[in-house]
Amino acid sequence: MATLQCEIVSAEASLFSGTITGLSVRGTIGELGIMPGHAPLLTGIKPGPVTLHLEDGGEEIFYASGGFLEVQPGFVTLLADTALRAEDLDEAAAEEARKEAEAAMQQQADTEYSLVAAMMAEAMAKQRTLEELKRRRR
Amino acid sequence: MAVGKEIKNKIGSVQNTQKITSAMQMVAASKMRRTQDRMQHGKPYSQRIRSVISHLANSNPEYKHAFMVAREVKRVGYIVVSSDRGLCGGLNVNLFRKVVRELAELDARGIEVDLGLIGNKAGPFFRSIGGNVIAVMADVGETPSIADLIGGIRVMLDAYSNGSIDQLYLASNEFENTMTQTPVVRQLLPLDPSDEEAYRHRWDYIYEPDAQQLIEGLLLRYLESQVYQAVIENGACEQAAKMIAMKNATENAEKLIDELRLIYNNARQAAITQEIAEIVSGAAAV
């Protein structure tokens, strides 16, 4: 089976380095599925889950808060602003962050809307990643 | 006995100094471990983004950013990373010397230089040699954040964008191991294409959403991460150099104490001998 070399790095650490058969990620425009032999691609990514399809048929899920993705035919590099293994996400904290963002959004109109919206998007992306993780486990 | 009172005082003061230097050595050793960890953690990102950028520089993008186009060089910019504090051996001096040598070469070719300085130590030095300093980021501290550096980086990038400098270099210390730190000067702008054979043919990325926005964002992130990583690495170098410098100082103090003690004992013995001689000759005279 054709494979890809994959590297996931965040500003703080290298999270994954190895061989995969494909990955799916949310690009700035929409969902992306990268398979081996993909044409060179450079894109921004949105906060959300990054799913790696491993060689043994298993999957590994990461959470990325945004960043850049470079695709070359033989390898992909994901430069995340911050990234976590999905298992390390804290469900309660994500829920709380979302509620906080929601409250902030309703309260104020004058403080920076875009900032709050970004907070909100990030919190929701975390929750989506967790849902994905749960669904896979079942 | 009054003999050698001054020497005794001197020994005491050297011992006090030794206590201070050995304490500083231990502080530096523990800080070194932390700064090294931080450096190691940041390394993968800065290396990866550098390789992405070098691929990008090799491609033939539909949109050529100013950062990717080489111009005729009339004026260059240097970002020099120094430590905030001294007492770290030749760390800063070696780096400054390397930069000054390059400045002299450029000067001989009639190229002028603008400087962006990071850390407290670079400012006074480059001002004293009459460098044209356009940005200073002092007091970055032991845990620098990108936010502290962004302003100064911006000044240098704007200078490049509006054409007042045509090349940008980054000078900092590279951490090899605890004993060795090497000053290096790397070119940041315009981008350096990678030498890999596989990327020589004519090709381009697919860009999403669009090339200009994406490349601009990526380049900015790249430059920030390179400067940030250099500052972090320089921090690790500083602590390592400080530890070695303080270790040497402690050892030198030990040597000095030994020598002083020998002189003191000689003097004391001479005094005793003389006293005995006096008593004996006194007794003989009676």
Boltz contact constraints between the chains, C-beta under 6 A:
constraints:
  - contact:
      token1: [A, 9]
      token2: [B, 44]
      max_distance: 6.0
  - contact:
      token1: [A, 9]
      token2: [B, 45]
      max_distance: 6.0
  - contact:
      token1: [A, 9]
      token2: [B, 48]
      max_distance: 6.0
  - contact:
      token1: [A, 11]
      token2: [B, 45]
      max_distance: 6.0
  - contact:
      token1: [A, 12]
      token2: [B, 41]
      max_distance: 6.0
  - contact:
      token1: [A, 13]
      token2: [B, 41]
      max_distance: 6.0
  - contact:
      token1: [A, 14]
      token2: [B, 44]
      max_distance: 6.0
  - contact:
      token1: [A, 27]
      token2: [B, 208]
      max_distance: 6.0
  - contact:
      token1: [A, 28]
      token2: [B, 208]
      max_distance: 6.0
  - contact:
      token1: [A, 28]
      token2: [B, 209]
      max_distance: 6.0
  - contact:
      token1: [A, 29]
      token2: [B, 208]
      max_distance: 6.0
  - contact:
      token1: [A, 29]
      token2: [B, 209]
      max_distance: 6.0
  - contact:
      token1: [A, 39]
      token2: [B, 206]
      max_distance: 6.0
  - contact:
      token1: [A, 40]
      token2: [B, 205]
      max_distance: 6.0
  - contact:
      token1: [A, 41]
      token2: [B, 205]
      max_distance: 6.0
  - contact:
      token1: [A, 41]
      token2: [B, 206]
      max_distance: 6.0
  - contact:
      token1: [A, 42]
      token2: [B, 205]
      max_distance: 6.0
  - contact:
      token1: [A, 42]
      token2: [B, 207]
      max_distance: 6.0
  - contact:
      token1: [A, 43]
      token2: [B, 208]
      max_distance: 6.0
  - contact:
      token1: [A, 68]
      token2: [B, 218]
      max_distance: 6.0
  - contact:
      token1: [A, 70]
      token2: [B, 52]
      max_distance: 6.0
  - contact:
      token1: [A, 77]
      token2: [B, 48]
      max_distance: 6.0
  - contact:
      token1: [A, 77]
      token2: [B, 52]
      max_distance: 6.0
  - contact:
      token1: [A, 79]
      token2: [B, 48]
      max_distance: 6.0
  - contact:
      token1: [A, 79]
      token2: [B, 49]
      max_distance: 6.0
